[in-house]
Amino acid sequence: MLVTLRHPTREVEIPGPCAVLSLLKKLDLNREAVLVIRDGTLVAGDSMLDDDAVIEIRPVISGGHE
């Protein structure tokens, strides 16, 4: 699968299929710190990702009102 990571932006190929949590472990990423997106939709941690999936991983950004 093709995985695009943001901040810094880079692309990596990861063999699939695999679960989202397994993918994040391979990339050494914390599930609470990132959003996993497939086809413009957030993906749950227990979802399976196919070998031909195109995935984007973005950092969680929090903010607030003053």
Secondary structure as GFF3:
##gff-version 3
##sequence-region A 1 66
A	DSSP	beta_strand	2	5	.	.	.	ID=ss1
A	DSSP	beta_strand	10	13	.	.	.	ID=ss2
A	DSSP	beta_strand	18	19	.	.	.	ID=ss3
A	DSSP	alpha_helix	20	26	.	.	.	ID=ss4
A	DSSP	three_ten_helix	31	33	.	.	.	ID=ss5
A	DSSP	beta_strand	34	38	.	.	.	ID=ss6
A	DSSP	beta_strand	41	42	.	.	.	ID=ss7
A	DSSP	beta_strand	48	49	.	.	.	ID=ss8
A	DSSP	beta_strand	54	59	.	.	.	ID=ss9
###
